[in-house]
Amino acid sequence: MKKKVAIFDIDGTIFRSSLLIELVDALIHDGVFPASARTEYIRAYQNWSDRKGAYEKYIMGVVRSFIKHIKGVRYPDFLRVAKKVVAFHQSRVYRYTRDLIYDLKRRGYYLLAISQSPMELVQKFGKKMGFDKMYGRVYEVGKDKKFTGRILYEDLISSKAKVLKRAVAKENLTLRGSVGVGDTESDINFLKMVAGPICFNPNSKLYEYAKRVRTAKGRLSWKIVVERKDVIIEL
């Protein structure tokens, strides 16, 4: 029999931050990346922190900094820092999605996690959370055990909908009764594919889209959930 699938975005949906942000900060702290790497996104961070700029601009600054400085880094050094990041932050998760993962696992769902963070981080974090399959960005490592700067399989991982289709076909899964959880507009495509889409702590673009998806009786078709401190609100 085909298993039902549940697909989760990780950053900002399960993990109460971004795995990549924590990784870059740790790589700088440990001297793997130069201290100057932080200057490439610090202004965007300050603007976002002061609610004067978008989070997307901040995270894209972190992404660009990572791609720029990962080239030439020794893989063992990278892996050492990645393990420390996951070990330190493994319990820094939202209660709602944490409990939902446990419940779906108990009910026999196949759990799929997708993130734009490096695959090594995603695998280690996802395994601790009980996921069956994890997808993340794969950065090429040369024969000298150093990163080349190339990103592999970028066409696949850039589309979470493509990843979901691939997993359904490869793992003999079904979308009937499926569940999906995301927090930004980049998750819309895979949320449209599942039977039970959940917008968790959505940004404004995802929230506005979800409000327009309604039943024939005018009710919201997509569940919108907000977790703030120790309060969980379902709209």
Buried (B, 14 or more C-beta within 10 A) or exposed (E): EEBBBBBBBBBBBBBBEBBBBBBBBBBBEEEBBEEEBBEBBEEBBEBBEEEEBBBBBBBEBBBEBBBEBBEEBBBEBBEEBBEBBBEEBEEEBBEBBBEBBEEBBEEEBBBBBBBBBBBBBBBBBBEEBBBBBBBBBBBEBEEEEBBBBEBEEEEBBEBBBBBBBEBBEEBEBBBEBBBBBBBBBBBBBBBEBBEBBBBBBBBEEBBEBBBEBEEEEEEBEBBBBBBEEEEBEEE
